[in-house]
Amino acid sequence: MSDLARVTLSDVSLVGYHGYHEAEKELGQRFEVDVDLFVDIEDAAKSDNLPDAVNYEKVYERIEEIVHGDRFALLEALATDLVNTIYEEFDIEGVTLRIRKAQIPFCPNLGYVEIEVSRGDVLE
C-alpha cells in the first residue's frame, strides 16, 4: 500500500514577462505560484533519504526558470506549461498548480486573477 501525501510549495513569488499587453511583456510583473505535489512517500518515510523523496528545491528551480525565462500572452498557457513540466519531469502521482497575477491592466479594482490546473492523481 502506498502512502500518498501532498507536498505544498506556497507563495512562490517571481517576476515574469507574460501578458497580452506590450507593457506587461516589457516591464514584467509579479506572479505568485502555489503547487501541490501528490507523491508516494512510503520509500522516503522509511529511508529518510532525499533520493527517495520528491526534491522540492528542484521543482522550485524549474518553476523559476519557466516564469522568469519563458514568455506567454495568456495566464492559461503559462499555468499549463508549468503543470505539464512538473508532472512530466518529477516522480509524482499528480500535481495541482495555482498561479496569481495582480495589478491587471484596465481592471484597477480587481485584486488578482488566479488559475488552477491539475494533472494526474490529486487528493480532493
Summary of the structure (lengths in Angstrom):
residues: 124
radius of gyration: 15.8
end to end distance: 19.3
largest distance: 52.7
contacts: 349
relative contact order: 0.22
helix: 35%
strand: 35%
